[in-house]
Amino acid sequence: MDAAELSRAIASEFGGDAPAEVEAELDRDKTRGFGQFVVDAATIGGFIVQVVQLAIQLNETKKTPAQLIAELQAKAASAVKIADETRRKIIERIVERLKGSK
């Protein structure tokens, strides 16, 4: 499963506008770094894509799921203004899917 597929799968679990926002984010040029995008009503899609990309990079270091979740939460803490519970759920689902896909 690649970053785009994982981003789409996580967004589909959240429903609403998240899938469309993930698609929009995937279509944009990747000229900004993690945490450098503007917070607006469509941030959840961008957040999912950015965290998936970071998770895939960090996963290459053979971290346990708990270590990966903790590192993603720390790195994504100030990236976007998303409720803590939503941020935690997104990160946990990404790690669950990523670790389960191997």
RAUR-V207315 format. One record per helix or strand of 3 or more residues. SS is the DSSP state (2 for helix, 1 for strand). FROM is the first residue (numbers start at 1). LEN is the number of residues. If there is no record, write none. Layout:
ss,from,len
SS,FROM,LEN
SS,FROM,LEN
This chain:
ss,from,len
2,3,12
2,18,10
2,43,17
2,65,12
2,84,17
